[in-house]
Amino acid sequence: MTYLQVILSRNNDHASGSELRDAANYSNLSSFSSVSRFFLKKSDGASSKGDLSATVLHLKRESIAELLRVIGEINPRILLFESVTLLEAVEAVRLAYPDVRIILDFHNVESRLYRDMRLARWPAPLRPLGAVLLRRRTEKALEADRRVVEHATAVWVCSEEDRRLVQAFGVDRPVFVVPNPIPDWCLSASDGNAGNGGDVLFVGQLRYGPNKLAVRELATRIMPRLQRMRPDAGLHVCGRNPSRKMQRLLAGTGAKLTANPRDLAPIYAAAGVAAIPLRQGGGTRLKVLEALAVGCPVVATAKAVEGLGLVPGRHYLAAETPEDFAEMLARVLADAGLAADLREAGRTFVLSNYGDGVRCETVRQAVAAMREV
């Protein structure tokens, strides 16, 4: 059986969550079948489809035409489209090839992510008003999600929570949970001894809205409270493409910044705990899996660990307010026994439930189930 994975043309360093998931899907499918890849290109100008949601990418017409040609040439049994953002290409393929089987991989439920990220820009007391003003745009995002599901033969999602959200669209398509992967470097570099240093660490794509808000909260609200209890505690922010505004913020608060790191293993080794105060986002958080896989204790919000199946107090410490975060971070930094327990329990859980063998079998079963669709 031949598969064709359709993805957006990106860098090849597999650094972002989308790139890591794309690469894992390709690797897992390749373990039991022949797989080809096609890279779609974004349009440089405005799309003629002005009614599309902001969650949908405008793709080059020539790129879509080339995709249709390739499909006719190789005649794949199944197409795997990576992300709702490729709706324009999905609709073109469904029109040209009405009988082809399409898997749509929801990296995120984009309509919810779009709503949550924009509401986060509003002060909490004004968010009901913000929801009203954003209604038209969020309805467009929801319609885009529904449209892409209607064209799919089956849908993949990252978590049970996302499965429930997709099923709530009211479109009768099978939805399979295919978890996010543990980055390969974690498995080769990890001996379970990360998190023995002294840094409070945040790792993430630093142009991503939820991560920017988390860094600001860490630098301006959480760390000052923690440093009143532990004056020696320092914040280390690490990730791709920090803006100048973020660089100034971190420099002004005395935090350390490592931009565009090539090797995360020594950074985790120098950390005492990973702090993840995410308030928005979708799918499941690869940076949580990454930290736990290398044995770094985690303090996180419920949103940050959503969909992972982690138990607070056993696999990580839960915190929601800046006061909670300061208290939990201080506990981990002060109590070597607690840190060791969290390190062992978190790492064991993640490797057992998100390792490549488990994920590969999940992908195989999801594809096999399509024979009955």
C-alpha positions in Angstrom: 0.0 0.0 0.0 1.3 3.4 -0.9 0.7 6.5 1.3 1.3 10.1 0.4 2.0 12.5 3.3 1.1 16.1 2.4 2.8 18.7 4.5 3.7 22.4 4.4 7.2 23.1 3.2 9.2 24.0 6.3 12.7 23.7 7.7 14.1 20.2 8.1 15.4 20.5 11.7 12.2 19.1 13.2 12.4 21.7 16.0 8.7 22.8 16.2 5.8 20.7 17.4 4.4 20.4 13.9 7.7 19.4 12.4 8.2 16.7 15.0 4.7 15.3 14.5 5.1 15.3 10.7 8.4 13.5 11.0 7.0 10.9 13.5 4.0 10.2 11.3 6.3 9.6 8.3 8.6 7.4 10.3 5.8 5.3 11.8 4.0 4.8 8.4 7.3 3.9 6.8 7.8 1.1 9.3 5.0 -1.0 7.6 4.4 0.6 4.2 5.7 2.6 1.3 5.4 6.4 1.9 6.0 9.4 -0.3 6.0 13.0 0.8 4.7 16.2 -0.9 5.6 19.7 0.3 2.9 22.3 -0.3 4.0 26.0 -0.6 2.3 29.0 0.9 1.0 31.7 -1.4 3.0 35.0 -1.4 -0.1 37.1 -2.1 -3.7 37.3 -1.0 -6.0 34.4 -1.7 -9.0 34.8 -3.9 -11.0 32.9 -1.2 -11.4 35.9 1.1 -14.1 34.1 3.1 -11.7 31.5 4.5 -10.8 31.6 8.2 -7.6 33.0 9.4 -6.7 29.5 10.6 -6.4 28.3 6.9 -3.2 28.9 4.9 -3.4 30.4 1.4 -1.5 28.0 -0.8 0.2 28.5 -4.2 -2.1 27.4 -7.0 0.8 25.9 -8.8 1.7 23.9 -5.7 -1.9 22.5 -5.5 -1.9 21.7 -9.2 1.4 19.8 -8.8 -0.1 17.8 -5.9 -3.0 16.8 -8.1 -0.6 15.7 -10.8 1.5 13.6 -8.4 -1.6 11.9 -7.0 -2.6 10.9 -10.5 0.9 9.6 -11.2 1.5 7.5 -8.1 -2.1 6.6 -7.3 -1.7 6.5 -3.5 -4.2 4.4 -1.5 -4.3 6.9 1.3 -3.4 10.6 1.6 -2.3 12.0 5.0 -2.8 15.8 5.2 -0.9 17.3 8.1 -3.1 20.0 9.7 -6.4 21.8 9.1 -4.5 24.7 7.7 -4.2 22.8 4.4 -8.0 23.0 3.7 -7.5 24.6 0.3 -5.5 21.6 -0.9 -7.8 19.1 0.8 -10.8 20.5 -1.1 -9.0 20.5 -4.4 -8.0 16.9 -4.0 -11.5 15.8 -2.9 -13.0 17.5 -6.0 -10.5 16.0 -8.4 -10.4 12.5 -6.7 -13.7 11.9 -5.0 -12.9 8.3 -4.1 -9.4 8.8 -2.6 -9.1 8.0 1.1 -7.9 11.0 3.1 -6.6 11.1 6.7 -6.7 14.6 8.2 -4.3 15.0 11.1 -5.5 17.7 13.5 -2.2 18.9 15.0 -4.5 21.3 17.0 -8.3 21.9 16.9 -7.6 25.2 15.3 -10.9 26.8 16.0 -10.5 26.4 19.8 -6.8 27.4 19.6 -7.7 30.5 17.6 -10.4 31.6 20.1 -8.3 30.9 23.2 -5.2 32.8 21.9 -7.2 35.9 21.0 -9.2 36.0 24.1 -6.0 35.7 26.1 -5.1 39.2 24.8 -8.1 40.7 26.7 -8.0 41.5 30.4 -9.9 38.8 32.3 -12.9 41.0 33.2 -13.4 42.0 29.5 -13.2 38.5 28.0 -17.0 38.1 27.7 -17.0 41.2 25.6 -14.0 39.9 23.6 -15.9 36.7 22.9 -18.8 38.6 21.5 -16.6 40.8 19.3 -14.6 37.8 18.1 -17.7 35.7 17.4 -17.7 36.1 13.6 -14.0 35.1 13.3 -14.3 32.2 15.6 -17.4 30.9 13.7 -15.3 31.0 10.5 -12.6 29.0 12.2 -15.1 26.5 13.4 -16.6 26.2 9.9 -13.1 25.6 8.5 -12.6 22.7 10.9 -16.0 21.3 10.0 -15.3 21.6 6.2 -12.0 19.8 6.4 -13.5 16.9 8.5 -16.3 16.5 5.9 -13.7 15.9 3.2 -11.8 13.4 5.4 -12.2 9.6 5.5 -10.8 9.5 9.0 -9.3 12.0 11.5 -6.3 11.8 13.7 -6.0 13.9 16.9 -3.4 14.3 19.7 -5.6 13.5 22.7 -9.0 12.3 24.0 -9.9 16.0 24.7 -9.3 16.8 21.0 -11.3 13.8 20.0 -14.3 15.0 21.9 -14.0 18.5 20.3 -13.8 17.1 16.8 -16.8 14.7 17.4 -18.8 17.7 18.7 -18.6 19.1 15.1 -21.4 16.7 14.3 -19.7 15.2 11.3 -19.8 11.4 11.2 -16.1 10.5 10.7 -14.0 8.0 12.7 -11.6 9.9 15.0 -8.4 8.2 16.2 -6.1 9.4 19.0 -2.5 9.3 17.7 -0.3 10.9 20.4 2.5 13.3 19.9 6.0 11.8 19.8 8.9 12.1 22.2 11.7 13.9 20.3 14.3 11.4 19.3 17.2 13.2 21.0 15.5 12.6 24.4 15.7 8.9 24.0 19.3 8.9 22.9 20.5 11.5 25.4 18.4 10.6 28.4 19.8 8.8 31.4 17.1 10.2 33.7 19.5 12.5 35.4 18.4 15.9 34.0 16.9 18.3 36.4 19.8 18.1 38.9 20.9 21.7 38.3 19.6 25.0 39.7 17.8 26.7 36.8 14.1 27.2 36.5 13.8 26.3 32.8 11.3 27.2 30.1 11.7 25.7 26.6 9.5 26.6 23.6 9.1 28.3 20.2 9.4 31.9 21.4 7.3 33.4 18.6 4.3 31.3 19.5 1.6 33.3 21.3 0.9 31.1 24.3 4.7 30.7 24.9 5.3 34.4 24.8 2.6 34.9 27.5 4.0 32.1 29.6 7.5 33.7 29.5 6.2 37.1 30.5 4.3 35.6 33.4 7.4 33.7 34.5 9.7 36.7 34.3 7.5 39.3 35.8 5.1 37.5 38.2 6.4 34.0 39.1 10.2 34.5 39.5 10.0 37.6 41.8 7.9 35.6 44.2 10.2 32.6 44.0 13.3 34.7 44.5 11.9 36.0 47.7 11.9 32.4 49.0 15.1 31.4 47.1 17.3 34.3 46.2 19.6 32.0 44.3 16.9 30.8 41.8 17.4 31.9 38.2 15.2 31.7 35.1 16.6 30.2 31.9 14.4 30.7 28.8 15.4 28.7 25.8 13.9 28.5 22.3 13.7 29.7 18.7 13.3 33.2 17.4 12.8 35.4 20.4 11.7 38.9 19.5 13.6 42.0 20.5 10.9 42.8 22.9 11.3 39.5 24.7 15.1 39.8 24.7 14.7 43.2 26.4 12.2 41.8 28.9 14.5 39.0 29.9 17.6 41.1 30.1 15.7 43.6 32.3 14.6 40.9 34.8 18.0 39.2 34.9 16.9 36.0 33.2 19.2 34.0 31.0 18.2 33.5 27.3 19.5 30.9 24.9 18.2 31.6 21.4 18.0 28.9 18.7 19.8 26.2 20.7 21.4 23.3 18.8 21.6 20.9 21.7 19.0 20.8 24.5 20.6 18.0 26.5 23.1 20.2 28.4 20.4 22.8 29.0 18.1 20.3 30.7 21.1 19.0 32.6 21.7 22.4 34.1 18.0 22.8 35.1 16.5 22.1 38.5 12.9 22.1 37.3 10.9 23.0 34.2 8.1 25.6 34.7 5.3 25.6 32.2 2.6 28.2 32.9 0.7 27.8 29.7 -2.8 29.2 29.6 -3.7 28.5 25.9 -2.9 26.0 23.3 -4.1 22.8 21.7 -3.1 19.2 21.1 -0.6 17.9 23.7 2.4 19.7 24.8 5.6 18.2 23.3 7.8 20.2 25.7 6.1 18.4 28.7 6.9 15.1 27.1 10.4 16.3 26.4 11.2 17.4 29.9 9.7 14.3 31.5 11.5 12.0 29.1 14.9 13.4 30.0 14.1 13.3 33.7 13.5 16.9 34.5 10.8 17.6 37.1 7.9 19.7 35.9 5.6 22.3 37.5 2.7 23.1 35.1 -0.8 24.3 34.7 -3.7 21.9 33.9 -3.7 23.4 30.3 0.0 22.6 29.9 -0.5 18.9 30.6 -4.0 18.6 29.0 -4.5 15.3 27.3 -1.3 13.6 28.5 -2.9 11.5 31.3 -0.4 12.7 33.9 -1.3 12.5 37.6 -0.6 15.7 39.6 1.6 15.0 42.6 3.0 11.9 41.1 4.2 12.8 37.6 4.4 16.6 38.0 3.3 19.3 40.4 0.2 21.3 39.6 0.1 25.1 39.8 -2.2 27.7 38.4 -1.5 31.1 40.0 1.9 32.8 40.3 1.8 32.1 44.0 1.2 28.4 43.3 4.1 28.3 40.9 6.5 30.0 43.2 5.6 27.6 46.1 5.8 24.5 43.9 9.1 25.5 42.3 10.6 26.3 45.7 9.6 22.8 46.9 11.2 21.0 44.0 14.4 23.1 44.3 14.6 22.5 48.1 13.7 18.8 48.3 16.0 16.4 46.5 13.9 13.4 47.4 10.7 15.0 45.9 12.7 16.0 42.7 14.0 12.4 42.4 10.5 10.9 42.8 9.0 13.2 40.2 11.9 12.6 37.8 11.5 8.8 38.0 7.7 8.6 37.9 7.4 11.2 35.1 10.1 9.6 32.9 8.7 6.1 33.4 5.2 7.1 32.5 6.2 9.0 29.4 8.5 6.4 28.0 5.9 3.7 28.6 3.0 5.5 27.1 4.6 7.8 24.4 7.6 5.8 23.2 8.1 5.2 19.5 7.0 1.5 19.7 3.7 2.4 21.3 3.1 5.2 18.9 4.0 3.1 15.8 1.5 0.5 16.8 -1.2 3.1 17.4 -0.6 4.4 13.8 -0.7 0.9 12.4 -4.0 0.2 14.1 -5.5 3.5 13.0 -4.6 2.8 9.4 -5.9 -0.8 9.6 -9.2 0.5 11.0 -9.7 2.4 7.8 -10.4 -0.8 5.9 -13.7 -0.9 7.7 -14.6 2.7 6.8 
